[in-house]
Amino acid sequence: METVIKTVSGDAAYITEQEFSSVDDAYHNRNPLTNVKATVSDIRINNTKYKLKNENTNERRDRQPNS
């Protein structure tokens, strides 16, 4: 049996929202009324890699797709 580790790297665009009781508090990021909520609006995958993990020695070998 073999284990394959898939690693995907890329970029993400996100939006955060948090409530404050005044503009001054929001500007200085102090005394928030809520926890910050982050929403991912877009992602771009730049690279995908597959690594074959050797179960006997825990070594990893790089393997390209379709090879």
Long-range contacts (C-beta under 8 A, 24 or more apart in sequence): 1-55, 2-52, 2-53, 2-55, 3-52, 3-53, 3-55, 4-50, 4-51, 4-52, 4-53, 4-63, 5-50, 5-51, 5-52, 5-53, 5-60, 6-48, 6-49, 6-50, 7-48, 7-49, 7-50, 7-51, 8-45, 8-47, 8-48, 9-45, 9-46, 9-47, 9-48, 9-49, 10-43, 10-44, 10-45, 10-46, 10-47, 11-43, 11-44, 11-46, 12-40, 12-42, 12-43, 12-44, 13-40, 13-41, 13-42, 13-43, 14-38, 14-39, 14-40, 14-41, 15-39, 15-41
